[in-house]
Amino acid sequence: MIYYGTSSGDYDVSLDVGNWTSVTIAGLDGSKTYYFAATAYSTYGEESDFSNEVSWSSTHIDYDAGFGGGCFIATTAYGSRMAKKIKVLRQLLDNVLLTNTLGKKFARFY
């Protein structure tokens, strides 16, 4: 489940994304900051506690998000911020994308 809203810790929208490790959420207002958290649930309806919260706005990306770096979705997919693939993604972000204007715009878009 993905939960989000415009106040930290107060999620007024919930999305059941099923058994997927990534999701695209369209239609967000670029003038607002959104706060997101995820949970996992079992086939019996048991739901985990919220994950660390991440935030998004069109002018700021919370890259750290309490994970010590890396993409929230990728970190969730690979299960650890220490996974080798996460480190490679972070190096790509830091050493390629965030070194130029177009890369920064792409990172914000993502």
Phi and psi in radians as a Rosetta constraint file:
Dihedral C 1 N 2 CA 2 C 2 CIRCULARHARMONIC -1.979 0.35
Dihedral N 2 CA 2 C 2 N 3 CIRCULARHARMONIC 2.295 0.35
Dihedral C 2 N 3 CA 3 C 3 CIRCULARHARMONIC -2.072 0.35
Dihedral N 3 CA 3 C 3 N 4 CIRCULARHARMONIC 2.454 0.35
Dihedral C 3 N 4 CA 4 C 4 CIRCULARHARMONIC -2.707 0.35
Dihedral N 4 CA 4 C 4 N 5 CIRCULARHARMONIC 2.799 0.35
Dihedral C 4 N 5 CA 5 C 5 CIRCULARHARMONIC -2.957 0.35
Dihedral N 5 CA 5 C 5 N 6 CIRCULARHARMONIC -3.111 0.35
Dihedral C 5 N 6 CA 6 C 6 CIRCULARHARMONIC -1.707 0.35
Dihedral N 6 CA 6 C 6 N 7 CIRCULARHARMONIC 0.102 0.35
Dihedral C 6 N 7 CA 7 C 7 CIRCULARHARMONIC -2.198 0.35
Dihedral N 7 CA 7 C 7 N 8 CIRCULARHARMONIC 2.372 0.35
Dihedral C 7 N 8 CA 8 C 8 CIRCULARHARMONIC -1.022 0.35
Dihedral N 8 CA 8 C 8 N 9 CIRCULARHARMONIC 2.221 0.35
Dihedral C 8 N 9 CA 9 C 9 CIRCULARHARMONIC 1.373 0.35
Dihedral N 9 CA 9 C 9 N 10 CIRCULARHARMONIC -0.032 0.35
Dihedral C 9 N 10 CA 10 C 10 CIRCULARHARMONIC -2.118 0.35
Dihedral N 10 CA 10 C 10 N 11 CIRCULARHARMONIC 1.679 0.35
Dihedral C 10 N 11 CA 11 C 11 CIRCULARHARMONIC -1.799 0.35
Dihedral N 11 CA 11 C 11 N 12 CIRCULARHARMONIC 1.950 0.35
Dihedral C 11 N 12 CA 12 C 12 CIRCULARHARMONIC -1.689 0.35
Dihedral N 12 CA 12 C 12 N 13 CIRCULARHARMONIC -0.024 0.35
Dihedral C 12 N 13 CA 13 C 13 CIRCULARHARMONIC -2.186 0.35
Dihedral N 13 CA 13 C 13 N 14 CIRCULARHARMONIC 2.385 0.35
Dihedral C 13 N 14 CA 14 C 14 CIRCULARHARMONIC -2.254 0.35
Dihedral N 14 CA 14 C 14 N 15 CIRCULARHARMONIC 2.425 0.35
Dihedral C 14 N 15 CA 15 C 15 CIRCULARHARMONIC -2.211 0.35
Dihedral N 15 CA 15 C 15 N 16 CIRCULARHARMONIC 2.186 0.35
Dihedral C 15 N 16 CA 16 C 16 CIRCULARHARMONIC -1.498 0.35
Dihedral N 16 CA 16 C 16 N 17 CIRCULARHARMONIC 1.862 0.35
Dihedral C 16 N 17 CA 17 C 17 CIRCULARHARMONIC -1.672 0.35
Dihedral N 17 CA 17 C 17 N 18 CIRCULARHARMONIC 0.105 0.35
Dihedral C 17 N 18 CA 18 C 18 CIRCULARHARMONIC 1.147 0.35
Dihedral N 18 CA 18 C 18 N 19 CIRCULARHARMONIC -2.613 0.35
Dihedral C 18 N 19 CA 19 C 19 CIRCULARHARMONIC -1.603 0.35
Dihedral N 19 CA 19 C 19 N 20 CIRCULARHARMONIC 0.972 0.35
Dihedral C 19 N 20 CA 20 C 20 CIRCULARHARMONIC -2.074 0.35
Dihedral N 20 CA 20 C 20 N 21 CIRCULARHARMONIC 2.624 0.35
Dihedral C 20 N 21 CA 21 C 21 CIRCULARHARMONIC -1.767 0.35
Dihedral N 21 CA 21 C 21 N 22 CIRCULARHARMONIC 0.003 0.35
Dihedral C 21 N 22 CA 22 C 22 CIRCULARHARMONIC -2.612 0.35
Dihedral N 22 CA 22 C 22 N 23 CIRCULARHARMONIC 2.752 0.35
Dihedral C 22 N 23 CA 23 C 23 CIRCULARHARMONIC -2.664 0.35
Dihedral N 23 CA 23 C 23 N 24 CIRCULARHARMONIC 2.545 0.35
Dihedral C 23 N 24 CA 24 C 24 CIRCULARHARMONIC -1.880 0.35
Dihedral N 24 CA 24 C 24 N 25 CIRCULARHARMONIC 2.249 0.35
Dihedral C 24 N 25 CA 25 C 25 CIRCULARHARMONIC -1.948 0.35
Dihedral N 25 CA 25 C 25 N 26 CIRCULARHARMONIC 1.974 0.35
Dihedral C 25 N 26 CA 26 C 26 CIRCULARHARMONIC -1.660 0.35
Dihedral N 26 CA 26 C 26 N 27 CIRCULARHARMONIC 2.843 0.35
Dihedral C 26 N 27 CA 27 C 27 CIRCULARHARMONIC 1.444 0.35
Dihedral N 27 CA 27 C 27 N 28 CIRCULARHARMONIC 0.271 0.35
Dihedral C 27 N 28 CA 28 C 28 CIRCULARHARMONIC -1.321 0.35
Dihedral N 28 CA 28 C 28 N 29 CIRCULARHARMONIC 2.515 0.35
Dihedral C 28 N 29 CA 29 C 29 CIRCULARHARMONIC -1.390 0.35
Dihedral N 29 CA 29 C 29 N 30 CIRCULARHARMONIC 2.006 0.35
Dihedral C 29 N 30 CA 30 C 30 CIRCULARHARMONIC -1.117 0.35
Dihedral N 30 CA 30 C 30 N 31 CIRCULARHARMONIC -0.231 0.35
Dihedral C 30 N 31 CA 31 C 31 CIRCULARHARMONIC -1.560 0.35
Dihedral N 31 CA 31 C 31 N 32 CIRCULARHARMONIC -0.042 0.35
Dihedral C 31 N 32 CA 32 C 32 CIRCULARHARMONIC -2.006 0.35
Dihedral N 32 CA 32 C 32 N 33 CIRCULARHARMONIC 2.744 0.35
Dihedral C 32 N 33 CA 33 C 33 CIRCULARHARMONIC -1.728 0.35
Dihedral N 33 CA 33 C 33 N 34 CIRCULARHARMONIC 2.340 0.35
Dihedral C 33 N 34 CA 34 C 34 CIRCULARHARMONIC -1.974 0.35
Dihedral N 34 CA 34 C 34 N 35 CIRCULARHARMONIC 2.571 0.35
Dihedral C 34 N 35 CA 35 C 35 CIRCULARHARMONIC -2.082 0.35
Dihedral N 35 CA 35 C 35 N 36 CIRCULARHARMONIC 2.310 0.35
Dihedral C 35 N 36 CA 36 C 36 CIRCULARHARMONIC -2.176 0.35
Dihedral N 36 CA 36 C 36 N 37 CIRCULARHARMONIC 2.576 0.35
Dihedral C 36 N 37 CA 37 C 37 CIRCULARHARMONIC -2.571 0.35
Dihedral N 37 CA 37 C 37 N 38 CIRCULARHARMONIC 2.716 0.35
Dihedral C 37 N 38 CA 38 C 38 CIRCULARHARMONIC -2.155 0.35
Dihedral N 38 CA 38 C 38 N 39 CIRCULARHARMONIC 2.716 0.35
Dihedral C 38 N 39 CA 39 C 39 CIRCULARHARMONIC -2.345 0.35
Dihedral N 39 CA 39 C 39 N 40 CIRCULARHARMONIC 2.834 0.35
Dihedral C 39 N 40 CA 40 C 40 CIRCULARHARMONIC -1.962 0.35
Dihedral N 40 CA 40 C 40 N 41 CIRCULARHARMONIC 2.658 0.35
Dihedral C 40 N 41 CA 41 C 41 CIRCULARHARMONIC -2.425 0.35
Dihedral N 41 CA 41 C 41 N 42 CIRCULARHARMONIC 2.702 0.35
Dihedral C 41 N 42 CA 42 C 42 CIRCULARHARMONIC -1.664 0.35
Dihedral N 42 CA 42 C 42 N 43 CIRCULARHARMONIC 2.989 0.35
Dihedral C 42 N 43 CA 43 C 43 CIRCULARHARMONIC -1.158 0.35
Dihedral N 43 CA 43 C 43 N 44 CIRCULARHARMONIC -0.252 0.35
Dihedral C 43 N 44 CA 44 C 44 CIRCULARHARMONIC -1.608 0.35
Dihedral N 44 CA 44 C 44 N 45 CIRCULARHARMONIC 0.038 0.35
Dihedral C 44 N 45 CA 45 C 45 CIRCULARHARMONIC 1.532 0.35
Dihedral N 45 CA 45 C 45 N 46 CIRCULARHARMONIC 0.064 0.35
Dihedral C 45 N 46 CA 46 C 46 CIRCULARHARMONIC -1.301 0.35
Dihedral N 46 CA 46 C 46 N 47 CIRCULARHARMONIC 2.346 0.35
Dihedral C 46 N 47 CA 47 C 47 CIRCULARHARMONIC -2.103 0.35
Dihedral N 47 CA 47 C 47 N 48 CIRCULARHARMONIC 2.438 0.35
Dihedral C 47 N 48 CA 48 C 48 CIRCULARHARMONIC -1.308 0.35
Dihedral N 48 CA 48 C 48 N 49 CIRCULARHARMONIC 2.999 0.35
Dihedral C 48 N 49 CA 49 C 49 CIRCULARHARMONIC -1.179 0.35
Dihedral N 49 CA 49 C 49 N 50 CIRCULARHARMONIC 2.890 0.35
Dihedral C 49 N 50 CA 50 C 50 CIRCULARHARMONIC -1.145 0.35
Dihedral N 50 CA 50 C 50 N 51 CIRCULARHARMONIC 2.559 0.35
Dihedral C 50 N 51 CA 51 C 51 CIRCULARHARMONIC -1.232 0.35
Dihedral N 51 CA 51 C 51 N 52 CIRCULARHARMONIC 3.113 0.35
Dihedral C 51 N 52 CA 52 C 52 CIRCULARHARMONIC -1.032 0.35
Dihedral N 52 CA 52 C 52 N 53 CIRCULARHARMONIC 2.563 0.35
Dihedral C 52 N 53 CA 53 C 53 CIRCULARHARMONIC -1.473 0.35
Dihedral N 53 CA 53 C 53 N 54 CIRCULARHARMONIC 2.482 0.35
Dihedral C 53 N 54 CA 54 C 54 CIRCULARHARMONIC -2.152 0.35
Dihedral N 54 CA 54 C 54 N 55 CIRCULARHARMONIC 2.748 0.35
Dihedral C 54 N 55 CA 55 C 55 CIRCULARHARMONIC -2.193 0.35
Dihedral N 55 CA 55 C 55 N 56 CIRCULARHARMONIC 2.756 0.35
Dihedral C 55 N 56 CA 56 C 56 CIRCULARHARMONIC -2.529 0.35
Dihedral N 56 CA 56 C 56 N 57 CIRCULARHARMONIC 2.409 0.35
Dihedral C 56 N 57 CA 57 C 57 CIRCULARHARMONIC -2.574 0.35
Dihedral N 57 CA 57 C 57 N 58 CIRCULARHARMONIC 2.910 0.35
Dihedral C 57 N 58 CA 58 C 58 CIRCULARHARMONIC -1.236 0.35
Dihedral N 58 CA 58 C 58 N 59 CIRCULARHARMONIC -0.254 0.35
Dihedral C 58 N 59 CA 59 C 59 CIRCULARHARMONIC -1.911 0.35
Dihedral N 59 CA 59 C 59 N 60 CIRCULARHARMONIC -0.098 0.35
Dihedral C 59 N 60 CA 60 C 60 CIRCULARHARMONIC -2.591 0.35
Dihedral N 60 CA 60 C 60 N 61 CIRCULARHARMONIC 2.371 0.35
Dihedral C 60 N 61 CA 61 C 61 CIRCULARHARMONIC -2.068 0.35
Dihedral N 61 CA 61 C 61 N 62 CIRCULARHARMONIC 2.233 0.35
Dihedral C 61 N 62 CA 62 C 62 CIRCULARHARMONIC -1.476 0.35
Dihedral N 62 CA 62 C 62 N 63 CIRCULARHARMONIC 1.378 0.35
Dihedral C 62 N 63 CA 63 C 63 CIRCULARHARMONIC -1.118 0.35
Dihedral N 63 CA 63 C 63 N 64 CIRCULARHARMONIC -0.636 0.35
Dihedral C 63 N 64 CA 64 C 64 CIRCULARHARMONIC -1.278 0.35
Dihedral N 64 CA 64 C 64 N 65 CIRCULARHARMONIC -0.902 0.35
Dihedral C 64 N 65 CA 65 C 65 CIRCULARHARMONIC 0.885 0.35
Dihedral N 65 CA 65 C 65 N 66 CIRCULARHARMONIC 0.495 0.35
Dihedral C 65 N 66 CA 66 C 66 CIRCULARHARMONIC 1.401 0.35
Dihedral N 66 CA 66 C 66 N 67 CIRCULARHARMONIC 0.005 0.35
Dihedral C 66 N 67 CA 67 C 67 CIRCULARHARMONIC -1.717 0.35
Dihedral N 67 CA 67 C 67 N 68 CIRCULARHARMONIC -0.106 0.35
Dihedral C 67 N 68 CA 68 C 68 CIRCULARHARMONIC 1.367 0.35
Dihedral N 68 CA 68 C 68 N 69 CIRCULARHARMONIC 0.418 0.35
Dihedral C 68 N 69 CA 69 C 69 CIRCULARHARMONIC 1.942 0.35
Dihedral N 69 CA 69 C 69 N 70 CIRCULARHARMONIC 2.686 0.35
Dihedral C 69 N 70 CA 70 C 70 CIRCULARHARMONIC 1.842 0.35
Dihedral N 70 CA 70 C 70 N 71 CIRCULARHARMONIC 2.929 0.35
Dihedral C 70 N 71 CA 71 C 71 CIRCULARHARMONIC -1.428 0.35
Dihedral N 71 CA 71 C 71 N 72 CIRCULARHARMONIC 2.319 0.35
Dihedral C 71 N 72 CA 72 C 72 CIRCULARHARMONIC -0.981 0.35
Dihedral N 72 CA 72 C 72 N 73 CIRCULARHARMONIC -0.826 0.35
Dihedral C 72 N 73 CA 73 C 73 CIRCULARHARMONIC -1.158 0.35
Dihedral N 73 CA 73 C 73 N 74 CIRCULARHARMONIC -0.809 0.35
Dihedral C 73 N 74 CA 74 C 74 CIRCULARHARMONIC -1.127 0.35
Dihedral N 74 CA 74 C 74 N 75 CIRCULARHARMONIC -0.716 0.35
Dihedral C 74 N 75 CA 75 C 75 CIRCULARHARMONIC -1.088 0.35
Dihedral N 75 CA 75 C 75 N 76 CIRCULARHARMONIC -0.721 0.35
Dihedral C 75 N 76 CA 76 C 76 CIRCULARHARMONIC -1.118 0.35
Dihedral N 76 CA 76 C 76 N 77 CIRCULARHARMONIC -0.728 0.35
Dihedral C 76 N 77 CA 77 C 77 CIRCULARHARMONIC -1.137 0.35
Dihedral N 77 CA 77 C 77 N 78 CIRCULARHARMONIC -0.721 0.35
Dihedral C 77 N 78 CA 78 C 78 CIRCULARHARMONIC -1.623 0.35
Dihedral N 78 CA 78 C 78 N 79 CIRCULARHARMONIC -0.126 0.35
Dihedral C 78 N 79 CA 79 C 79 CIRCULARHARMONIC 1.460 0.35
Dihedral N 79 CA 79 C 79 N 80 CIRCULARHARMONIC -0.152 0.35
Dihedral C 79 N 80 CA 80 C 80 CIRCULARHARMONIC -2.769 0.35
Dihedral N 80 CA 80 C 80 N 81 CIRCULARHARMONIC 2.417 0.35
Dihedral C 80 N 81 CA 81 C 81 CIRCULARHARMONIC -1.208 0.35
Dihedral N 81 CA 81 C 81 N 82 CIRCULARHARMONIC -0.211 0.35
Dihedral C 81 N 82 CA 82 C 82 CIRCULARHARMONIC -1.604 0.35
Dihedral N 82 CA 82 C 82 N 83 CIRCULARHARMONIC -0.047 0.35
Dihedral C 82 N 83 CA 83 C 83 CIRCULARHARMONIC -1.035 0.35
Dihedral N 83 CA 83 C 83 N 84 CIRCULARHARMONIC 2.476 0.35
Dihedral C 83 N 84 CA 84 C 84 CIRCULARHARMONIC -0.986 0.35
Dihedral N 84 CA 84 C 84 N 85 CIRCULARHARMONIC -0.716 0.35
Dihedral C 84 N 85 CA 85 C 85 CIRCULARHARMONIC -1.141 0.35
Dihedral N 85 CA 85 C 85 N 86 CIRCULARHARMONIC -0.574 0.35
Dihedral C 85 N 86 CA 86 C 86 CIRCULARHARMONIC -1.171 0.35
Dihedral N 86 CA 86 C 86 N 87 CIRCULARHARMONIC -0.742 0.35
Dihedral C 86 N 87 CA 87 C 87 CIRCULARHARMONIC -1.072 0.35
Dihedral N 87 CA 87 C 87 N 88 CIRCULARHARMONIC -0.700 0.35
Dihedral C 87 N 88 CA 88 C 88 CIRCULARHARMONIC -1.123 0.35
Dihedral N 88 CA 88 C 88 N 89 CIRCULARHARMONIC -0.768 0.35
Dihedral C 88 N 89 CA 89 C 89 CIRCULARHARMONIC -1.076 0.35
Dihedral N 89 CA 89 C 89 N 90 CIRCULARHARMONIC -0.713 0.35
Dihedral C 89 N 90 CA 90 C 90 CIRCULARHARMONIC -1.140 0.35
Dihedral N 90 CA 90 C 90 N 91 CIRCULARHARMONIC -0.695 0.35
Dihedral C 90 N 91 CA 91 C 91 CIRCULARHARMONIC -1.114 0.35
Dihedral N 91 CA 91 C 91 N 92 CIRCULARHARMONIC -0.706 0.35
Dihedral C 91 N 92 CA 92 C 92 CIRCULARHARMONIC -1.075 0.35
Dihedral N 92 CA 92 C 92 N 93 CIRCULARHARMONIC -0.793 0.35
Dihedral C 92 N 93 CA 93 C 93 CIRCULARHARMONIC -1.056 0.35
Dihedral N 93 CA 93 C 93 N 94 CIRCULARHARMONIC -0.914 0.35
Dihedral C 93 N 94 CA 94 C 94 CIRCULARHARMONIC -1.218 0.35
Dihedral N 94 CA 94 C 94 N 95 CIRCULARHARMONIC -0.733 0.35
Dihedral C 94 N 95 CA 95 C 95 CIRCULARHARMONIC -1.646 0.35
Dihedral N 95 CA 95 C 95 N 96 CIRCULARHARMONIC -0.248 0.35
Dihedral C 95 N 96 CA 96 C 96 CIRCULARHARMONIC -2.147 0.35
Dihedral N 96 CA 96 C 96 N 97 CIRCULARHARMONIC -1.112 0.35
Dihedral C 96 N 97 CA 97 C 97 CIRCULARHARMONIC -1.115 0.35
Dihedral N 97 CA 97 C 97 N 98 CIRCULARHARMONIC -0.804 0.35
Dihedral C 97 N 98 CA 98 C 98 CIRCULARHARMONIC -1.451 0.35
Dihedral N 98 CA 98 C 98 N 99 CIRCULARHARMONIC 0.161 0.35
Dihedral C 98 N 99 CA 99 C 99 CIRCULARHARMONIC -1.678 0.35
Dihedral N 99 CA 99 C 99 N 100 CIRCULARHARMONIC -0.021 0.35
Dihedral C 99 N 100 CA 100 C 100 CIRCULARHARMONIC -2.564 0.35
Dihedral N 100 CA 100 C 100 N 101 CIRCULARHARMONIC 2.827 0.35
Dihedral C 100 N 101 CA 101 C 101 CIRCULARHARMONIC -1.080 0.35
Dihedral N 101 CA 101 C 101 N 102 CIRCULARHARMONIC -0.803 0.35
Dihedral C 101 N 102 CA 102 C 102 CIRCULARHARMONIC -1.092 0.35
Dihedral N 102 CA 102 C 102 N 103 CIRCULARHARMONIC -0.731 0.35
Dihedral C 102 N 103 CA 103 C 103 CIRCULARHARMONIC -1.104 0.35
Dihedral N 103 CA 103 C 103 N 104 CIRCULARHARMONIC -0.693 0.35
Dihedral C 103 N 104 CA 104 C 104 CIRCULARHARMONIC -1.126 0.35
Dihedral N 104 CA 104 C 104 N 105 CIRCULARHARMONIC -0.716 0.35
Dihedral C 104 N 105 CA 105 C 105 CIRCULARHARMONIC -1.115 0.35
Dihedral N 105 CA 105 C 105 N 106 CIRCULARHARMONIC -0.711 0.35
Dihedral C 105 N 106 CA 106 C 106 CIRCULARHARMONIC -1.087 0.35
Dihedral N 106 CA 106 C 106 N 107 CIRCULARHARMONIC -0.783 0.35
Dihedral C 106 N 107 CA 107 C 107 CIRCULARHARMONIC -1.078 0.35
Dihedral N 107 CA 107 C 107 N 108 CIRCULARHARMONIC -0.710 0.35
Dihedral C 107 N 108 CA 108 C 108 CIRCULARHARMONIC -1.141 0.35
Dihedral N 108 CA 108 C 108 N 109 CIRCULARHARMONIC -0.722 0.35
Dihedral C 108 N 109 CA 109 C 109 CIRCULARHARMONIC -1.058 0.35
Dihedral N 109 CA 109 C 109 N 110 CIRCULARHARMONIC -0.790 0.35
